[in-house]
Amino acid sequence: MFRVLDLAKPRLGTRRLTSMVTGLSAVLLLMACSEFGAGTGQISQRIGEITRDPSAQQVDLAKLTSFGWDRVYHFEPGSTREAICDFIHAGRNVCGRVIRYPAVPADHQALVFALGPQLTHVELHALAHGRMELKQEAGGLPKSRATLRIRRLSLGTAQEQIVLEPQ
């Protein structure tokens, strides 16, 4: 599968063949469970349902997901496909199948979920559902700390901006 921040050189022979088959399986799995198009993902939609409730004070990402993960990364609007693929160590041939947009749209952030060294889910998160203010650490945001506080900021008009940040 894709190795996230795994800098070890692959071995040749049977191990390399096994790695290639595993990588192909990962792509197929991601195609089945991830939001690859340029539209807002299902997790983002669920976050939006929560943040639209004026009484809601937090979003627990762990409760919104049905797949395995132990950390999440985010990429800001404008982040390129190449930057995301470099980060997740996806080769050029695989990259276009995993990340189907040339850059993260201006009104979205990209969410990348991983379990150990494996990528498990990628999707676009609409900023209208809350801008995630996560520090991009090498280890990502651990699942144990992925309960995000909802802050509502008045924009001086009838609108508000929603900010999601670790508690």
Helices and strands as residue ranges (DSSP letters): H 14-33, H 42-51, E 58-60, H 61-64, E 71-75, H 81-88, H 92-98, E 108-115, E 118-126, G 127-129, E 131-132, E 141-142, G 143-145, E 147-154, E 160-166
